[in-house]
Amino acid sequence: MIDDGCKYPGCPKRARKTWALVPLCDDHHEVIRAETQRYYNGSVNAKYNLRLEYLKIAKLIPWSRLKMGEVLPDGSLRGH
């Protein structure tokens, strides 16, 4: 899994780390890590939809798909 390509949209680099089970290159892992740190350490008014870098990979994360409403709590896909 780590030896796959980075799953960040448009990135041709090799994945060396994962974020929430998603293979990422070192650069994108750091970008998302820093953004997440700002999100959780910042204002209580932080908005989930402003996590722009994280949201680019969120559809690949099972529990994020649930939060985004694409997957229902029983595991089925919305609209199917």
C-alpha positions in Angstrom: 0.0 0.0 0.0 2.7 2.5 0.9 4.6 1.6 -2.3 1.6 2.7 -4.3 1.5 6.2 -5.8 0.4 9.1 -3.7 -3.4 9.3 -3.7 -3.5 13.1 -3.5 -5.2 14.3 -6.7 -2.7 14.8 -9.5 0.4 13.8 -7.5 2.7 11.5 -9.4 5.0 10.9 -6.4 5.5 7.6 -4.6 3.6 7.2 -1.3 5.8 6.7 1.7 3.3 7.4 4.5 -0.4 7.1 5.1 -3.0 9.5 6.5 -6.1 7.8 7.7 -5.1 4.7 5.7 -4.6 6.8 2.5 -1.2 6.5 0.9 0.5 9.9 0.5 3.9 11.2 -0.5 6.0 12.9 2.2 5.0 16.4 1.0 1.2 15.8 1.0 1.3 14.0 4.3 3.0 17.0 5.8 0.5 19.5 4.3 -2.4 17.5 5.6 -0.8 17.0 9.0 -0.1 20.7 9.4 -3.7 21.6 8.3 -5.1 19.1 10.7 -3.0 20.5 13.6 -4.3 24.0 12.8 -7.9 22.7 12.6 -7.8 21.0 16.0 -5.6 23.5 17.8 -7.3 26.6 16.4 -10.6 28.3 17.0 -13.6 26.5 18.2 -15.3 28.1 15.2 -13.1 26.0 12.8 -15.3 24.6 9.9 -14.8 21.1 8.6 -15.4 22.4 5.0 -12.4 24.7 5.3 -10.0 21.7 5.6 -9.3 22.0 1.9 -6.3 19.7 1.7 -7.8 17.0 3.8 -11.1 17.1 1.8 -9.1 16.3 -1.3 -8.5 12.8 0.1 -11.6 12.5 2.3 -13.6 10.4 -0.2 -10.9 7.7 0.2 -11.3 7.5 4.0 -14.2 5.3 5.1 -15.2 7.3 8.2 -15.0 10.6 6.3 -17.3 9.2 3.6 -19.8 8.5 6.5 -19.4 12.1 7.8 -19.8 13.5 4.3 -23.0 11.6 3.9 -21.8 9.4 1.0 -22.0 6.2 3.1 -24.9 5.5 5.5 -24.3 4.2 9.0 -25.1 0.6 7.9 -22.3 0.8 5.3 -24.5 1.1 2.2 -24.0 3.9 -0.3 -26.4 6.8 -0.3 -28.8 6.5 -3.3 -28.1 2.9 -4.1 
